Amino acid sequence: MVKQKIQRIEQKHLRLRTRIKQLAWKTICFSKTEEMYGIVIGLFINRYEFGLLV
């Protein structure tokens, strides 16, 4: 039971890391400033992790 919970958490973190890497790669293509890059990543994490629309 504990092993299944750990696997689920690790799988969720892997998906999140993969999505962030893809988003970062796409963001670099159009973003000119680090500030904008940080904002986009922050919005993505809020929406993905908490379902919050900002």
mmCIF entry with sequence, helices, sheets and N, C-alpha, C, O atoms, coordinates in Angstrom:
data_MODEL
# 
_entry.id   MODEL 
# 
_entity.id                         1 
_entity.type                       polymer 
_entity.pdbx_number_of_molecules   1 
# 
_entity_poly.entity_id                      1 
_entity_poly.type                           'polypeptide(L)' 
_entity_poly.nstd_linkage                   no 
_entity_poly.nstd_monomer                   no 
_entity_poly.pdbx_seq_one_letter_code       MVKQKIQRIEQKHLRLRTRIKQLAWKTICFSKTEEMYGIVIGLFINRYEFGLLV 
_entity_poly.pdbx_seq_one_letter_code_can   MVKQKIQRIEQKHLRLRTRIKQLAWKTICFSKTEEMYGIVIGLFINRYEFGLLV 
_entity_poly.pdbx_strand_id                 A 
# 
loop_
_entity_poly_seq.entity_id 
_entity_poly_seq.num 
_entity_poly_seq.mon_id 
_entity_poly_seq.hetero 
1 1  MET n 
1 2  VAL n 
1 3  LYS n 
1 4  GLN n 
1 5  LYS n 
1 6  ILE n 
1 7  GLN n 
1 8  ARG n 
1 9  ILE n 
1 10 GLU n 
1 11 GLN n 
1 12 LYS n 
1 13 HIS n 
1 14 LEU n 
1 15 ARG n 
1 16 LEU n 
1 17 ARG n 
1 18 THR n 
1 19 ARG n 
1 20 ILE n 
1 21 LYS n 
1 22 GLN n 
1 23 LEU n 
1 24 ALA n 
1 25 TRP n 
1 26 LYS n 
1 27 THR n 
1 28 ILE n 
1 29 CYS n 
1 30 PHE n 
1 31 SER n 
1 32 LYS n 
1 33 THR n 
1 34 GLU n 
1 35 GLU n 
1 36 MET n 
1 37 TYR n 
1 38 GLY n 
1 39 ILE n 
1 40 VAL n 
1 41 ILE n 
1 42 GLY n 
1 43 LEU n 
1 44 PHE n 
1 45 ILE n 
1 46 ASN n 
1 47 ARG n 
1 48 TYR n 
1 49 GLU n 
1 50 PHE n 
1 51 GLY n 
1 52 LEU n 
1 53 LEU n 
1 54 VAL n 
# 
_struct_asym.id          A 
_struct_asym.entity_id   1 
# 
loop_
_struct_conf.conf_type_id 
_struct_conf.id 
_struct_conf.pdbx_PDB_helix_id 
_struct_conf.beg_label_comp_id 
_struct_conf.beg_label_asym_id 
_struct_conf.beg_label_seq_id 
_struct_conf.pdbx_beg_PDB_ins_code 
_struct_conf.end_label_comp_id 
_struct_conf.end_label_asym_id 
_struct_conf.end_label_seq_id 
_struct_conf.pdbx_end_PDB_ins_code 
_struct_conf.beg_auth_comp_id 
_struct_conf.beg_auth_asym_id 
_struct_conf.beg_auth_seq_id 
_struct_conf.end_auth_comp_id 
_struct_conf.end_auth_asym_id 
_struct_conf.end_auth_seq_id 
_struct_conf.pdbx_PDB_helix_class 
_struct_conf.details 
_struct_conf.pdbx_PDB_helix_length 
HELX_P HELX_P1 AA1 VAL A 2  ? PHE A 30 ? VAL A 2  PHE A 30 1 ? 29 
HELX_P HELX_P2 AA2 GLU A 34 ? ILE A 45 ? GLU A 34 ILE A 45 1 ? 12 
HELX_P HELX_P3 AA3 ASN A 46 ? PHE A 50 ? ASN A 46 PHE A 50 3 ? 5  
# 
_struct_conf_type.id          HELX_P 
_struct_conf_type.criteria    ? 
_struct_conf_type.reference   ? 
# 
loop_
_atom_site.group_PDB 
_atom_site.id 
_atom_site.type_symbol 
_atom_site.label_atom_id 
_atom_site.label_alt_id 
_atom_site.label_comp_id 
_atom_site.label_asym_id 
_atom_site.label_entity_id 
_atom_site.label_seq_id 
_atom_site.pdbx_PDB_ins_code 
_atom_site.Cartn_x 
_atom_site.Cartn_y 
_atom_site.Cartn_z 
_atom_site.occupancy 
_atom_site.B_iso_or_equiv 
_atom_site.pdbx_formal_charge 
_atom_site.auth_seq_id 
_atom_site.auth_comp_id 
_atom_site.auth_asym_id 
_atom_site.auth_atom_id 
_atom_site.pdbx_PDB_model_num 
ATOM 1   N N  . MET A 1 1  ? 0.826  -1.191 0.000   1.00 0.00 ? 1  MET A N  1 
ATOM 2   C CA . MET A 1 1  ? 0.000  0.000  0.000   1.00 0.00 ? 1  MET A CA 1 
ATOM 3   C C  . MET A 1 1  ? 0.870  1.255  0.000   1.00 0.00 ? 1  MET A C  1 
ATOM 4   O O  . MET A 1 1  ? 0.615  2.189  -0.759  1.00 0.00 ? 1  MET A O  1 
ATOM 5   N N  . VAL A 1 2  ? 1.886  1.276  0.841   1.00 0.00 ? 2  VAL A N  1 
ATOM 6   C CA . VAL A 1 2  ? 2.776  2.435  0.890   1.00 0.00 ? 2  VAL A CA 1 
ATOM 7   C C  . VAL A 1 2  ? 3.546  2.561  -0.419  1.00 0.00 ? 2  VAL A C  1 
ATOM 8   O O  . VAL A 1 2  ? 3.757  3.667  -0.918  1.00 0.00 ? 2  VAL A O  1 
ATOM 9   N N  . LYS A 1 3  ? 3.966  1.425  -0.974  1.00 0.00 ? 3  LYS A N  1 
ATOM 10  C CA . LYS A 1 3  ? 4.705  1.433  -2.233  1.00 0.00 ? 3  LYS A CA 1 
ATOM 11  C C  . LYS A 1 3  ? 3.866  2.034  -3.358  1.00 0.00 ? 3  LYS A C  1 
ATOM 12  O O  . LYS A 1 3  ? 4.386  2.782  -4.186  1.00 0.00 ? 3  LYS A O  1 
ATOM 13  N N  . GLN A 1 4  ? 2.595  1.720  -3.394  1.00 0.00 ? 4  GLN A N  1 
ATOM 14  C CA . GLN A 1 4  ? 1.703  2.252  -4.427  1.00 0.00 ? 4  GLN A CA 1 
ATOM 15  C C  . GLN A 1 4  ? 1.561  3.764  -4.296  1.00 0.00 ? 4  GLN A C  1 
ATOM 16  O O  . GLN A 1 4  ? 1.535  4.473  -5.302  1.00 0.00 ? 4  GLN A O  1 
ATOM 17  N N  . LYS A 1 5  ? 1.470  4.260  -3.070  1.00 0.00 ? 5  LYS A N  1 
ATOM 18  C CA . LYS A 1 5  ? 1.368  5.701  -2.856  1.00 0.00 ? 5  LYS A CA 1 
ATOM 19  C C  . LYS A 1 5  ? 2.636  6.407  -3.313  1.00 0.00 ? 5  LYS A C  1 
ATOM 20  O O  . LYS A 1 5  ? 2.577  7.462  -3.946  1.00 0.00 ? 5  LYS A O  1 
ATOM 21  N N  . ILE A 1 6  ? 3.782  5.819  -2.988  1.00 0.00 ? 6  ILE A N  1 
ATOM 22  C CA . ILE A 1 6  ? 5.061  6.406  -3.395  1.00 0.00 ? 6  ILE A CA 1 
ATOM 23  C C  . ILE A 1 6  ? 5.170  6.424  -4.913  1.00 0.00 ? 6  ILE A C  1 
ATOM 24  O O  . ILE A 1 6  ? 5.609  7.420  -5.488  1.00 0.00 ? 6  ILE A O  1 
ATOM 25  N N  . GLN A 1 7  ? 4.779  5.341  -5.565  1.00 0.00 ? 7  GLN A N  1 
ATOM 26  C CA . GLN A 1 7  ? 4.833  5.277  -7.027  1.00 0.00 ? 7  GLN A CA 1 
ATOM 27  C C  . GLN A 1 7  ? 3.919  6.326  -7.654  1.00 0.00 ? 7  GLN A C  1 
ATOM 28  O O  . GLN A 1 7  ? 4.276  6.947  -8.655  1.00 0.00 ? 7  GLN A O  1 
ATOM 29  N N  . ARG A 1 8  ? 2.753  6.522  -7.071  1.00 0.00 ? 8  ARG A N  1 
ATOM 30  C CA . ARG A 1 8  ? 1.812  7.516  -7.590  1.00 0.00 ? 8  ARG A CA 1 
ATOM 31  C C  . ARG A 1 8  ? 2.388  8.926  -7.474  1.00 0.00 ? 8  ARG A C  1 
ATOM 32  O O  . ARG A 1 8  ? 2.268  9.730  -8.399  1.00 0.00 ? 8  ARG A O  1 
ATOM 33  N N  . ILE A 1 9  ? 3.008  9.216  -6.348  1.00 0.00 ? 9  ILE A N  1 
ATOM 34  C CA . ILE A 1 9  ? 3.615  10.532 -6.135  1.00 0.00 ? 9  ILE A CA 1 
ATOM 35  C C  . ILE A 1 9  ? 4.768  10.735 -7.098  1.00 0.00 ? 9  ILE A C  1 
ATOM 36  O O  . ILE A 1 9  ? 4.885  11.800 -7.705  1.00 0.00 ? 9  ILE A O  1 
ATOM 37  N N  . GLU A 1 10 ? 5.628  9.724  -7.251  1.00 0.00 ? 10 GLU A N  1 
ATOM 38  C CA . GLU A 1 10 ? 6.758  9.835  -8.167  1.00 0.00 ? 10 GLU A CA 1 
ATOM 39  C C  . GLU A 1 10 ? 6.292  10.013 -9.604  1.00 0.00 ? 10 GLU A C  1 
ATOM 40  O O  . GLU A 1 10 ? 6.891  10.777 -10.362 1.00 0.00 ? 10 GLU A O  1 
ATOM 41  N N  . GLN A 1 11 ? 5.230  9.315  -9.983  1.00 0.00 ? 11 GLN A N  1 
ATOM 42  C CA . GLN A 1 11 ? 4.689  9.443  -11.330 1.00 0.00 ? 11 GLN A CA 1 
ATOM 43  C C  . GLN A 1 11 ? 4.144  10.849 -11.562 1.00 0.00 ? 11 GLN A C  1 
ATOM 44  O O  . GLN A 1 11 ? 4.333  11.421 -12.636 1.00 0.00 ? 11 GLN A O  1 
ATOM 45  N N  . LYS A 1 12 ? 3.479  11.397 -10.572 1.00 0.00 ? 12 LYS A N  1 
ATOM 46  C CA . LYS A 1 12 ? 2.940  12.749 -10.680 1.00 0.00 ? 12 LYS A CA 1 
ATOM 47  C C  . LYS A 1 12 ? 4.070  13.765 -10.833 1.00 0.00 ? 12 LYS A C  1 
ATOM 48  O O  . LYS A 1 12 ? 3.982  14.675 -11.657 1.00 0.00 ? 12 LYS A O  1 
ATOM 49  N N  . HIS A 1 13 ? 5.131  13.609 -10.038 1.00 0.00 ? 13 HIS A N  1 
ATOM 50  C CA . HIS A 1 13 ? 6.268  14.518 -10.128 1.00 0.00 ? 13 HIS A CA 1 
ATOM 51  C C  . HIS A 1 13 ? 6.971  14.399 -11.476 1.00 0.00 ? 13 HIS A C  1 
ATOM 52  O O  . HIS A 1 13 ? 7.419  15.400 -12.035 1.00 0.00 ? 13 HIS A O  1 
ATOM 53  N N  . LEU A 1 14 ? 7.069  13.185 -11.994 1.00 0.00 ? 14 LEU A N  1 
ATOM 54  C CA . LEU A 1 14 ? 7.688  12.988 -13.308 1.00 0.00 ? 14 LEU A CA 1 
ATOM 55  C C  . LEU A 1 14 ? 6.881  13.692 -14.391 1.00 0.00 ? 14 LEU A C  1 
ATOM 56  O O  . LEU A 1 14 ? 7.448  14.360 -15.256 1.00 0.00 ? 14 LEU A O  1 
ATOM 57  N N  . ARG A 1 15 ? 5.556  13.543 -14.347 1.00 0.00 ? 15 ARG A N  1 
ATOM 58  C CA . ARG A 1 15 ? 4.702  14.225 -15.337 1.00 0.00 ? 15 ARG A CA 1 
ATOM 59  C C  . ARG A 1 15 ? 4.854  15.729 -15.241 1.00 0.00 ? 15 ARG A C  1 
ATOM 60  O O  . ARG A 1 15 ? 4.938  16.417 -16.259 1.00 0.00 ? 15 ARG A O  1 
ATOM 61  N N  . LEU A 1 16 ? 4.890  16.245 -14.015 1.00 0.00 ? 16 LEU A N  1 
ATOM 62  C CA . LEU A 1 16 ? 5.025  17.686 -13.818 1.00 0.00 ? 16 LEU A CA 1 
ATOM 63  C C  . LEU A 1 16 ? 6.365  18.176 -14.350 1.00 0.00 ? 16 LEU A C  1 
ATOM 64  O O  . LEU A 1 16 ? 6.415  19.188 -15.049 1.00 0.00 ? 16 LEU A O  1 
ATOM 65  N N  . ARG A 1 17 ? 7.450  17.478 -14.032 1.00 0.00 ? 17 ARG A N  1 
ATOM 66  C CA . ARG A 1 17 ? 8.770  17.873 -14.539 1.00 0.00 ? 17 ARG A CA 1 
ATOM 67  C C  . ARG A 1 17 ? 8.814  17.859 -16.059 1.00 0.00 ? 17 ARG A C  1 
ATOM 68  O O  . ARG A 1 17 ? 9.370  18.767 -16.677 1.00 0.00 ? 17 ARG A O  1 
ATOM 69  N N  . THR A 1 18 ? 8.229  16.829 -16.659 1.00 0.00 ? 18 THR A N  1 
ATOM 70  C CA . THR A 1 18 ? 8.205  16.721 -18.120 1.00 0.00 ? 18 THR A CA 1 
ATOM 71  C C  . THR A 1 18 ? 7.419  17.870 -18.732 1.00 0.00 ? 18 THR A C  1 
ATOM 72  O O  . THR A 1 18 ? 7.869  18.477 -19.704 1.00 0.00 ? 18 THR A O  1 
ATOM 73  N N  . ARG A 1 19 ? 6.259  18.175 -18.181 1.00 0.00 ? 19 ARG A N  1 
ATOM 74  C CA . ARG A 1 19 ? 5.448  19.273 -18.715 1.00 0.00 ? 19 ARG A CA 1 
ATOM 75  C C  . ARG A 1 19 ? 6.150  20.609 -18.558 1.00 0.00 ? 19 ARG A C  1 
ATOM 76  O O  . ARG A 1 19 ? 6.073  21.453 -19.451 1.00 0.00 ? 19 ARG A O  1 
ATOM 77  N N  . ILE A 1 20 ? 6.842  20.819 -17.426 1.00 0.00 ? 20 ILE A N  1 
ATOM 78  C CA . ILE A 1 20 ? 7.557  22.074 -17.210 1.00 0.00 ? 20 ILE A CA 1 
ATOM 79  C C  . ILE A 1 20 ? 8.702  22.197 -18.220 1.00 0.00 ? 20 ILE A C  1 
ATOM 80  O O  . ILE A 1 20 ? 8.931  23.279 -18.761 1.00 0.00 ? 20 ILE A O  1 
ATOM 81  N N  . LYS A 1 21 ? 9.415  21.112 -18.474 1.00 0.00 ? 21 LYS A N  1 
ATOM 82  C CA . LYS A 1 21 ? 10.501 21.161 -19.457 1.00 0.00 ? 21 LYS A CA 1 
ATOM 83  C C  . LYS A 1 21 ? 9.966  21.501 -20.839 1.00 0.00 ? 21 LYS A C  1 
ATOM 84  O O  . LYS A 1 21 ? 10.559 22.309 -21.554 1.00 0.00 ? 21 LYS A O  1 
ATOM 85  N N  . GLN A 1 22 ? 8.850  20.891 -21.220 1.00 0.00 ? 22 GLN A N  1 
ATOM 86  C CA . GLN A 1 22 ? 8.249  21.192 -22.519 1.00 0.00 ? 22 GLN A CA 1 
ATOM 87  C C  . GLN A 1 22 ? 7.808  22.648 -22.578 1.00 0.00 ? 22 GLN A C  1 
ATOM 88  O O  . GLN A 1 22 ? 8.035  23.327 -23.580 1.00 0.00 ? 22 GLN A O  1 
ATOM 89  N N  . LEU A 1 23 ? 7.187  23.125 -21.524 1.00 0.00 ? 23 LEU A N  1 
ATOM 90  C CA . LEU A 1 23 ? 6.732  24.510 -21.475 1.00 0.00 ? 23 LEU A CA 1 
ATOM 91  C C  . LEU A 1 23 ? 7.918  25.461 -21.529 1.00 0.00 ? 23 LEU A C  1 
ATOM 92  O O  . LEU A 1 23 ? 7.877  26.475 -22.226 1.00 0.00 ? 23 LEU A O  1 
ATOM 93  N N  . ALA A 1 24 ? 8.976  25.131 -20.790 1.00 0.00 ? 24 ALA A N  1 
ATOM 94  C CA . ALA A 1 24 ? 10.169 25.978 -20.791 1.00 0.00 ? 24 ALA A CA 1 
ATOM 95  C C  . ALA A 1 24 ? 10.756 26.068 -22.184 1.00 0.00 ? 24 ALA A C  1 
ATOM 96  O O  . ALA A 1 24 ? 11.145 27.149 -22.626 1.00 0.00 ? 24 ALA A O  1 
ATOM 97  N N  . TRP A 1 25 ? 10.822 24.960 -22.869 1.00 0.00 ? 25 TRP A N  1 
ATOM 98  C CA . TRP A 1 25 ? 11.372 24.965 -24.224 1.00 0.00 ? 25 TRP A CA 1 
ATOM 99  C C  . TRP A 1 25 ? 10.513 25.821 -25.158 1.00 0.00 ? 25 TRP A C  1 
ATOM 100 O O  . TRP A 1 25 ? 11.047 26.573 -25.973 1.00 0.00 ? 25 TRP A O  1 
ATOM 101 N N  . LYS A 1 26 ? 9.211  25.712 -25.047 1.00 0.00 ? 26 LYS A N  1 
ATOM 102 C CA . LYS A 1 26 ? 8.313  26.506 -25.876 1.00 0.00 ? 26 LYS A CA 1 
ATOM 103 C C  . LYS A 1 26 ? 8.370  27.982 -25.485 1.00 0.00 ? 26 LYS A C  1 
ATOM 104 O O  . LYS A 1 26 ? 8.281  28.858 -26.345 1.00 0.00 ? 26 LYS A O  1 
ATOM 105 N N  . THR A 1 27 ? 8.517  28.253 -24.203 1.00 0.00 ? 27 THR A N  1 
ATOM 106 C CA . THR A 1 27 ? 8.527  29.633 -23.713 1.00 0.00 ? 27 THR A CA 1 
ATOM 107 C C  . THR A 1 27 ? 9.768  30.367 -24.178 1.00 0.00 ? 27 THR A C  1 
ATOM 108 O O  . THR A 1 27 ? 9.698  31.549 -24.512 1.00 0.00 ? 27 THR A O  1 
ATOM 109 N N  . ILE A 1 28 ? 10.905 29.685 -24.205 1.00 0.00 ? 28 ILE A N  1 
ATOM 110 C CA . ILE A 1 28 ? 12.155 30.316 -24.624 1.00 0.00 ? 28 ILE A CA 1 
ATOM 111 C C  . ILE A 1 28 ? 12.027 30.846 -26.047 1.00 0.00 ? 28 ILE A C  1 
ATOM 112 O O  . ILE A 1 28 ? 12.666 31.838 -26.397 1.00 0.00 ? 28 ILE A O  1 
ATOM 113 N N  . CYS A 1 29 ? 11.218 30.200 -26.861 1.00 0.00 ? 29 CYS A N  1 
ATOM 114 C CA . CYS A 1 29 ? 11.063 30.604 -28.261 1.00 0.00 ? 29 CYS A CA 1 
ATOM 115 C C  . CYS A 1 29 ? 10.453 31.994 -28.402 1.00 0.00 ? 29 CYS A C  1 
ATOM 116 O O  . CYS A 1 29 ? 10.792 32.710 -29.344 1.00 0.00 ? 29 CYS A O  1 
ATOM 117 N N  . PHE A 1 30 ? 9.574  32.394 -27.504 1.00 0.00 ? 30 PHE A N  1 
ATOM 118 C CA . PHE A 1 30 ? 8.915  33.685 -27.684 1.00 0.00 ? 30 PHE A CA 1 
ATOM 119 C C  . PHE A 1 30 ? 9.171  34.680 -26.562 1.00 0.00 ? 30 PHE A C  1 
ATOM 120 O O  . PHE A 1 30 ? 8.863  35.863 -26.712 1.00 0.00 ? 30 PHE A O  1 
ATOM 121 N N  . SER A 1 31 ? 9.722  34.232 -25.452 1.00 0.00 ? 31 SER A N  1 
ATOM 122 C CA . SER A 1 31 ? 9.938  35.124 -24.327 1.00 0.00 ? 31 SER A CA 1 
ATOM 123 C C  . SER A 1 31 ? 11.315 35.775 -24.424 1.00 0.00 ? 31 SER A C  1 
ATOM 124 O O  . SER A 1 31 ? 12.312 35.099 -24.679 1.00 0.00 ? 31 SER A O  1 
ATOM 125 N N  . LYS A 1 32 ? 11.366 37.076 -24.221 1.00 0.00 ? 32 LYS A N  1 
ATOM 126 C CA . LYS A 1 32 ? 12.628 37.806 -24.313 1.00 0.00 ? 32 LYS A CA 1 
ATOM 127 C C  . LYS A 1 32 ? 13.221 38.114 -22.943 1.00 0.00 ? 32 LYS A C  1 
ATOM 128 O O  . LYS A 1 32 ? 14.401 38.452 -22.852 1.00 0.00 ? 32 LYS A O  1 
ATOM 129 N N  . THR A 1 33 ? 12.438 38.007 -21.887 1.00 0.00 ? 33 THR A N  1 
ATOM 130 C CA . THR A 1 33 ? 12.947 38.366 -20.568 1.00 0.00 ? 33 THR A CA 1 
ATOM 131 C C  . THR A 1 33 ? 12.793 37.195 -19.600 1.00 0.00 ? 33 THR A C  1 
ATOM 132 O O  . THR A 1 33 ? 11.897 36.363 -19.743 1.00 0.00 ? 33 THR A O  1 
ATOM 133 N N  . GLU A 1 34 ? 13.680 37.153 -18.623 1.00 0.00 ? 34 GLU A N  1 
ATOM 134 C CA . GLU A 1 34 ? 13.581 36.114 -17.599 1.00 0.00 ? 34 GLU A CA 1 
ATOM 135 C C  . GLU A 1 34 ? 12.332 36.301 -16.753 1.00 0.00 ? 34 GLU A C  1 
ATOM 136 O O  . GLU A 1 34 ? 11.741 35.331 -16.281 1.00 0.00 ? 34 GLU A O  1 
ATOM 137 N N  . GLU A 1 35 ? 11.936 37.551 -16.565 1.00 0.00 ? 35 GLU A N  1 
ATOM 138 C CA . GLU A 1 35 ? 10.746 37.831 -15.761 1.00 0.00 ? 35 GLU A CA 1 
ATOM 139 C C  . GLU A 1 35 ? 9.508  37.186 -16.385 1.00 0.00 ? 35 GLU A C  1 
ATOM 140 O O  . GLU A 1 35 ? 8.712  36.554 -15.690 1.00 0.00 ? 35 GLU A O  1 
ATOM 141 N N  . MET A 1 36 ? 9.352  37.350 -17.693 1.00 0.00 ? 36 MET A N  1 
ATOM 142 C CA . MET A 1 36 ? 8.196  36.773 -18.379 1.00 0.00 ? 36 MET A CA 1 
ATOM 143 C C  . MET A 1 36 ? 8.244  35.249 -18.315 1.00 0.00 ? 36 MET A C  1 
ATOM 144 O O  . MET A 1 36 ? 7.215  34.593 -18.148 1.00 0.00 ? 36 MET A O  1 
ATOM 145 N N  . TYR A 1 37 ? 9.436  34.699 -18.447 1.00 0.00 ? 37 TYR A N  1 
ATOM 146 C CA . TYR A 1 37 ? 9.618  33.250 -18.358 1.00 0.00 ? 37 TYR A CA 1 
ATOM 147 C C  . TYR A 1 37 ? 9.167  32.755 -16.979 1.00 0.00 ? 37 TYR A C  1 
ATOM 148 O O  . TYR A 1 37 ? 8.452  31.757 -16.886 1.00 0.00 ? 37 TYR A O  1 
ATOM 149 N N  . GLY A 1 38 ? 9.577  33.438 -15.916 1.00 0.00 ? 38 GLY A N  1 
ATOM 150 C CA . GLY A 1 38 ? 9.184  33.064 -14.564 1.00 0.00 ? 38 GLY A CA 1 
ATOM 151 C C  . GLY A 1 38 ? 7.689  33.163 -14.344 1.00 0.00 ? 38 GLY A C  1 
ATOM 152 O O  . GLY A 1 38 ? 7.099  32.313 -13.678 1.00 0.00 ? 38 GLY A O  1 
ATOM 153 N N  . ILE A 1 39 ? 7.075  34.192 -14.897 1.00 0.00 ? 39 ILE A N  1 
ATOM 154 C CA . ILE A 1 39 ? 5.627  34.371 -14.767 1.00 0.00 ? 39 ILE A CA 1 
ATOM 155 C C  . ILE A 1 39 ? 4.880  33.221 -15.435 1.00 0.00 ? 39 ILE A C  1 
ATOM 156 O O  . ILE A 1 39 ? 3.933  32.674 -14.870 1.00 0.00 ? 39 ILE A O  1 
ATOM 157 N N  . VAL A 1 40 ? 5.306  32.863 -16.625 1.00 0.00 ? 40 VAL A N  1 
ATOM 158 C CA . VAL A 1 40 ? 4.626  31.791 -17.360 1.00 0.00 ? 40 VAL A CA 1 
ATOM 159 C C  . VAL A 1 40 ? 4.759  30.462 -16.614 1.00 0.00 ? 40 VAL A C  1 
ATOM 160 O O  . VAL A 1 40 ? 3.785  29.719 -16.495 1.00 0.00 ? 40 VAL A O  1 
ATOM 161 N N  . ILE A 1 41 ? 5.953  30.164 -16.113 1.00 0.00 ? 41 ILE A N  1 
ATOM 162 C CA . ILE A 1 41 ? 6.149  28.917 -15.371 1.00 0.00 ? 41 ILE A CA 1 
ATOM 163 C C  . ILE A 1 41 ? 5.303  28.922 -14.097 1.00 0.00 ? 41 ILE A C  1 
ATOM 164 O O  . ILE A 1 41 ? 4.691  27.910 -13.756 1.00 0.00 ? 41 ILE A O  1 
ATOM 165 N N  . GLY A 1 42 ? 5.264  30.054 -13.394 1.00 0.00 ? 42 GLY A N  1 
ATOM 166 C CA . GLY A 1 42 ? 4.457  30.155 -12.180 1.00 0.00 ? 42 GLY A CA 1 
ATOM 167 C C  . GLY A 1 42 ? 2.973  29.944 -12.447 1.00 0.00 ? 42 GLY A C  1 
ATOM 168 O O  . GLY A 1 42 ? 2.298  29.236 -11.699 1.00 0.00 ? 42 GLY A O  1 
ATOM 169 N N  . LEU A 1 43 ? 2.472  30.551 -13.501 1.00 0.00 ? 43 LEU A N  1 
ATOM 170 C CA . LEU A 1 43 ? 1.064  30.377 -13.862 1.00 0.00 ? 43 LEU A CA 1 
ATOM 171 C C  . LEU A 1 43 ? 0.763  28.921 -14.211 1.00 0.00 ? 43 LEU A C  1 
ATOM 172 O O  . LEU A 1 43 ? -0.273 28.372 -13.834 1.00 0.00 ? 43 LEU A O  1 
ATOM 173 N N  . PHE A 1 44 ? 1.693  28.315 -14.940 1.00 0.00 ? 44 PHE A N  1 
ATOM 174 C CA . PHE A 1 44 ? 1.501  26.911 -15.309 1.00 0.00 ? 44 PHE A CA 1 
ATOM 175 C C  . PHE A 1 44 ? 1.420  26.027 -14.072 1.00 0.00 ? 44 PHE A C  1 
ATOM 176 O O  . PHE A 1 44 ? 0.534  25.179 -13.972 1.00 0.00 ? 44 PHE A O  1 
ATOM 177 N N  . ILE A 1 45 ? 2.332  26.219 -13.135 1.00 0.00 ? 45 ILE A N  1 
ATOM 178 C CA . ILE A 1 45 ? 2.344  25.385 -11.928 1.00 0.00 ? 45 ILE A CA 1 
ATOM 179 C C  . ILE A 1 45 ? 1.073  25.599 -11.118 1.00 0.00 ? 45 ILE A C  1 
ATOM 180 O O  . ILE A 1 45 ? 0.496  24.633 -10.619 1.00 0.00 ? 45 ILE A O  1 
ATOM 181 N N  . ASN A 1 46 ? 0.626  26.837 -10.976 1.00 0.00 ? 46 ASN A N  1 
ATOM 182 C CA . ASN A 1 46 ? -0.622 27.097 -10.238 1.00 0.00 ? 46 ASN A CA 1 
ATOM 183 C C  . ASN A 1 46 ? -1.799 26.402 -10.897 1.00 0.00 ? 46 ASN A C  1 
ATOM 184 O O  . ASN A 1 46 ? -2.645 25.823 -10.216 1.00 0.00 ? 46 ASN A O  1 
ATOM 185 N N  . ARG A 1 47 ? -1.853 26.459 -12.213 1.00 0.00 ? 47 ARG A N  1 
ATOM 186 C CA . ARG A 1 47 ? -2.984 25.846 -12.901 1.00 0.00 ? 47 ARG A CA 1 
ATOM 187 C C  . ARG A 1 47 ? -2.900 24.322 -12.855 1.00 0.00 ? 47 ARG A C  1 
ATOM 188 O O  . ARG A 1 47 ? -3.902 23.646 -12.621 1.00 0.00 ? 47 ARG A O  1 
ATOM 189 N N  . TYR A 1 48 ? -1.709 23.789 -13.077 1.00 0.00 ? 48 TYR A N  1 
ATOM 190 C CA . TYR A 1 48 ? -1.544 22.328 -13.113 1.00 0.00 ? 48 TYR A CA 1 
ATOM 191 C C  . TYR A 1 48 ? -1.728 21.720 -11.731 1.00 0.00 ? 48 TYR A C  1 
ATOM 192 O O  . TYR A 1 48 ? -2.430 20.720 -11.580 1.00 0.00 ? 48 TYR A O  1 
ATOM 193 N N  . GLU A 1 49 ? -1.110 22.308 -10.738 1.00 0.00 ? 49 GLU A N  1 
ATOM 194 C CA . GLU A 1 49 ? -1.095 21.708 -9.407  1.00 0.00 ? 49 GLU A CA 1 
ATOM 195 C C  . GLU A 1 49 ? -2.359 22.020 -8.606  1.00 0.00 ? 49 GLU A C  1 
ATOM 196 O O  . GLU A 1 49 ? -2.852 21.163 -7.874  1.00 0.00 ? 49 GLU A O  1 
ATOM 197 N N  . PHE A 1 50 ? -2.886 23.238 -8.737  1.00 0.00 ? 50 PHE A N  1 
ATOM 198 C CA . PHE A 1 50 ? -3.995 23.667 -7.882  1.00 0.00 ? 50 PHE A CA 1 
ATOM 199 C C  . PHE A 1 50 ? -5.283 23.947 -8.654  1.00 0.00 ? 50 PHE A C  1 
ATOM 200 O O  . PHE A 1 50 ? -6.324 24.172 -8.038  1.00 0.00 ? 50 PHE A O  1 
ATOM 201 N N  . GLY A 1 51 ? -5.238 23.937 -9.973  1.00 0.00 ? 51 GLY A N  1 
ATOM 202 C CA . GLY A 1 51 ? -6.412 24.210 -10.772 1.00 0.00 ? 51 GLY A CA 1 
ATOM 203 C C  . GLY A 1 51 ? -6.863 25.660 -10.696 1.00 0.00 ? 51 GLY A C  1 
ATOM 204 O O  . GLY A 1 51 ? -8.029 25.968 -10.947 1.00 0.00 ? 51 GLY A O  1 
ATOM 205 N N  . LEU A 1 52 ? -5.930 26.561 -10.345 1.00 0.00 ? 52 LEU A N  1 
ATOM 206 C CA . LEU A 1 52 ? -6.271 27.971 -10.188 1.00 0.00 ? 52 LEU A CA 1 
ATOM 207 C C  . LEU A 1 52 ? -6.115 28.715 -11.513 1.00 0.00 ? 52 LEU A C  1 
ATOM 208 O O  . LEU A 1 52 ? -5.102 28.578 -12.198 1.00 0.00 ? 52 LEU A O  1 
ATOM 209 N N  . LEU A 1 53 ? -7.110 29.488 -11.855 1.00 0.00 ? 53 LEU A N  1 
ATOM 210 C CA . LEU A 1 53 ? -7.016 30.347 -13.026 1.00 0.00 ? 53 LEU A CA 1 
ATOM 211 C C  . LEU A 1 53 ? -6.638 31.731 -12.544 1.00 0.00 ? 53 LEU A C  1 
ATOM 212 O O  . LEU A 1 53 ? -7.335 32.324 -11.721 1.00 0.00 ? 53 LEU A O  1 
ATOM 213 N N  . VAL A 1 54 ? -5.548 32.236 -13.050 1.00 0.00 ? 54 VAL A N  1 
ATOM 214 C CA . VAL A 1 54 ? -5.061 33.560 -12.602 1.00 0.00 ? 54 VAL A CA 1 
ATOM 215 C C  . VAL A 1 54 ? -5.263 34.560 -13.719 1.00 0.00 ? 54 VAL A C  1 
ATOM 216 O O  . VAL A 1 54 ? -4.927 35.734 -13.565 1.00 0.00 ? 54 VAL A O  1 
# 
